[in-house]
Amino acid sequence: MKKETKKPMKKMAEKKMDKKKMDKKDKKDCKY
């Protein structure tokens, strides 16, 4: 049960990280 409650939080964090990575990629693409 504890693991299942932790998973959603990890997924949210991963989503945030992905968004940051995507934003950085977009900015890099714009520079070129």
LINGIVEN-V664451 format. One record per residue. RES is the residue in three letters. SS is DSSP state (alpha for helix, beta for strand, coil for the rest). OMEGA is omega in whole degrees, -180 to 180 (* if undefined). Layout:
# LINGIVEN-V664451
res=RES ss=SS omega=OMEGA
res=RES ss=SS omega=OMEGA
This chain:
# LINGIVEN-V664451
res=MET ss=coil omega=-179
res=LYS ss=alpha omega=-179
res=LYS ss=alpha omega=-178
res=GLU ss=alpha omega=180
res=THR ss=alpha omega=-179
res=LYS ss=alpha omega=-175
res=LYS ss=alpha omega=-178
res=PRO ss=alpha omega=180
res=MET ss=alpha omega=-179
res=LYS ss=alpha omega=-180
res=LYS ss=alpha omega=180
res=MET ss=alpha omega=180
res=ALA ss=alpha omega=180
res=GLU ss=alpha omega=180
res=LYS ss=alpha omega=180
res=LYS ss=alpha omega=180
res=MET ss=alpha omega=-180
res=ASP ss=alpha omega=-179
res=LYS ss=alpha omega=179
res=LYS ss=alpha omega=179
res=LYS ss=alpha omega=-180
res=MET ss=alpha omega=-180
res=ASP ss=alpha omega=180
res=LYS ss=alpha omega=-180
res=LYS ss=alpha omega=-179
res=ASP ss=alpha omega=-180
res=LYS ss=alpha omega=180
res=LYS ss=alpha omega=-180
res=ASP ss=alpha omega=-179
res=CYS ss=alpha omega=-179
res=LYS ss=alpha omega=-178
res=TYR ss=coil omega=*
